[in-house]
């Protein structure tokens, strides 16, 4: 599954266009390497996403094309959340 679609379906980022912009700015990495919006996400991958002053690390646990809002958090597991000093 494409990175931008996974971020939207999992509701880590609300809109796919926003997920594409964040990826194109270089603020997302998959397993330690820089990711583009079109990068492929697989189960077991670790994503690092920078949201402003926060760095969130999640592990992909499941891939589905569509999920209900209540089930979205089952697609990933948060490993780490930390504030970034700038």
C-alpha positions in Angstrom: 0.0 0.0 0.0 1.2 3.5 -0.8 2.5 5.6 2.2 0.1 8.5 1.7 -2.9 6.1 1.5 -1.9 4.3 4.6 -1.5 7.5 6.6 -5.0 8.6 5.5 -6.7 5.2 6.2 -5.0 4.8 9.6 -6.0 8.4 10.3 -2.4 9.4 11.4 -2.9 12.2 8.9 -6.4 13.3 8.0 -6.1 13.9 4.3 -4.2 12.1 1.6 -3.1 15.4 0.0 -1.6 16.5 3.4 0.1 13.2 3.8 1.7 13.6 0.3 2.9 17.1 1.2 4.4 15.9 4.5 6.2 13.1 2.8 7.5 15.4 0.0 8.9 17.7 2.6 11.1 14.8 3.9 9.4 14.5 7.3 8.6 10.8 7.0 11.0 7.9 7.0 10.3 4.1 6.6 12.8 1.8 8.5 15.3 4.6 8.7 15.3 5.7 5.1 13.6 8.8 3.6 10.2 8.1 2.2 8.1 9.6 -0.6 4.3 9.6 -0.8 4.5 6.7 -3.3 6.7 4.5 -1.1 5.3 1.1 -0.4 4.4 0.3 3.2 4.3 -3.3 4.5 3.4 -5.0 7.8 6.2 -4.7 10.2 7.6 -1.4 8.8 8.5 1.3 11.3 7.5 4.8 10.3 9.0 8.0 11.8 6.8 11.0 11.3 7.7 14.6 12.3 4.7 16.7 13.3 6.0 20.2 14.1 7.9 19.8 17.4 7.0 16.1 17.9 8.5 12.9 16.5 6.2 9.9 16.4 7.4 6.3 15.7 4.8 3.7 14.8 4.9 0.1 13.6 2.5 -1.0 10.9 0.5 -4.0 12.2 -2.1 -4.4 9.5 -3.0 -3.1 6.0 -6.6 -2.6 4.9 -8.1 -0.5 2.1 -10.8 0.9 4.2 -11.6 0.9 7.9 -14.1 2.5 10.3 -12.9 5.3 12.5 -13.0 3.0 15.6 -10.8 0.4 13.9 -8.2 2.8 12.5 -5.8 2.5 15.5 -5.6 -1.2 15.0 -3.5 -0.7 11.8 -0.5 0.6 13.8 1.2 0.5 17.2 2.8 3.6 18.6 6.4 2.8 19.7 7.7 6.2 20.7 6.6 9.8 20.9 9.1 12.5 21.8 9.4 16.2 21.6 12.1 17.7 19.3 14.2 20.6 20.5 15.0 23.1 17.8 
